[in-house]
Amino acid sequence: SEIEACTDGYRAELEQLDRDITAVLASIPGDRRVLVTNHDSLAYFADRYDLTVIGTVIPSMSTVAETDAAALAELTAIIDEHDVPAIFSGELESSADAEALAGRLGVAIVPIPTDSLTTGGDASTYVDLMRSNATTIAAALSAP
């Protein structure tokens, strides 16, 4: 049927996406396969592609959650210890705490779409969003 054909086609597209993401992320050196995020929004992605979320600025999926000074101090130590080059922040998230932390530590804030698709650009479909995020993450973590 037409529905089965569409389903099979999309399944094949997702399987190719999975292979592509694995290949793109293979460029990240073993000691750099760590993520620090603004919100806890990449846990499933990290688990699937052999990355480790070692810290979050706001350790919650909730956009109304807040961090505290002790948690930020602990995260600062983790970022220093692992020589983390970037903090990944969802494009729609408030990132004031992340920006302040990144500024103090000299690491980049790398915005990536995590909350919703867009009407154009690199996040207009799920497949585009995932491919774009993988490329952005690989570039940020592989940078010298």
VENLIN-V155539 format. One record per residue. RES is the residue in one letter. PSI is psi in degrees with one decimal (999 if undefined). D_LAST is the distance of its C-alpha to the last C-alpha in Angstrom with 2 decimals. Layout:
BEGIN
RES;PSI;D_LAST
RES;PSI;D_LAST
END
This chain:
BEGIN
S;167.8;50.84
E;-38.1;48.63
I;-44.3;46.93
E;-39.4;46.15
A;-41.9;44.75
C;-43.0;42.46
T;-46.1;41.41
D;-40.3;40.73
G;-42.9;38.75
Y;-37.0;36.53
R;-43.5;36.09
A;-39.6;34.94
E;-41.0;32.49
L;-37.0;31.07
E;-39.3;30.87
Q;-40.8;28.94
L;-45.7;26.60
D;-45.2;26.02
R;-41.1;25.24
D;-44.2;22.89
I;-44.1;20.93
T;-43.6;20.79
A;-43.9;19.50
V;-43.1;16.79
L;-13.8;15.55
A;-21.0;15.78
S;-13.4;12.37
I;122.9;10.88
P;150.8;10.66
G;-40.8;13.72
D;-5.9;12.51
R;7.3;10.47
R;48.7;13.65
V;144.7;14.84
L;137.4;15.95
V;128.1;17.25
T;160.3;19.66
N;-49.4;22.13
H;163.2;25.02
D;73.9;25.53
S;-1.0;25.24
L;17.3;22.88
A;-45.4;24.60
Y;-40.8;26.25
F;-48.1;23.24
A;-45.4;21.22
D;-43.0;24.24
R;-36.1;24.75
Y;28.6;21.29
D;42.3;20.51
L;161.6;18.27
T;123.7;19.38
V;110.4;20.08
I;-6.7;19.82
G;152.8;21.03
T;140.3;22.55
V;-45.4;23.38
I;97.6;26.77
P;65.2;27.59
S;153.8;29.95
M;-19.8;30.33
S;137.3;32.81
T;-5.8;31.95
V;-4.9;34.46
A;155.7;33.05
E;162.6;31.68
T;178.1;29.59
D;168.0;30.85
A;-40.8;29.79
A;-41.8;29.82
A;-39.9;27.63
L;-37.1;25.07
A;-42.9;25.18
E;-42.7;24.62
L;-38.4;21.68
T;-44.9;20.14
A;-40.5;20.52
I;-44.5;19.00
I;-43.4;15.83
D;-48.4;15.63
E;-39.9;16.57
H;3.7;14.02
D;49.1;11.06
V;126.8;11.12
P;-15.1;8.72
A;150.2;11.64
I;125.5;15.40
F;129.2;17.04
S;130.4;20.36
G;141.5;23.19
E;-28.6;24.24
L;2.4;27.75
E;149.5;27.01
S;127.3;27.62
S;25.4;24.35
A;-46.0;25.65
D;-42.8;24.88
A;-41.9;21.35
E;-40.5;20.77
A;-44.6;22.33
L;-46.6;20.28
A;-40.7;16.94
G;-43.0;18.24
R;-37.5;19.23
L;-8.7;16.00
G;31.7;13.64
V;160.1;12.06
A;148.8;12.47
I;122.7;15.65
V;107.8;15.36
P;134.7;18.95
I;145.2;20.14
P;122.6;23.80
T;-18.6;25.22
D;-29.5;28.76
S;160.7;30.47
L;161.0;30.52
T;169.7;30.82
T;-8.6;33.43
G;177.6;31.01
G;-154.5;27.42
D;-2.6;24.82
A;34.7;26.75
S;-17.4;30.30
T;162.3;30.77
Y;-45.5;29.55
V;-44.9;28.11
D;-43.8;26.26
L;-47.7;24.95
M;-43.9;23.68
R;-44.0;22.07
S;-44.8;20.41
N;-41.4;19.16
A;-43.3;17.75
T;-43.5;15.87
T;-44.3;14.57
I;-45.7;13.63
A;-44.0;11.88
A;-43.5;9.80
A;-40.3;9.00
L;-18.9;8.36
S;-11.2;6.42
A;144.2;3.81
P;999;0.00
END
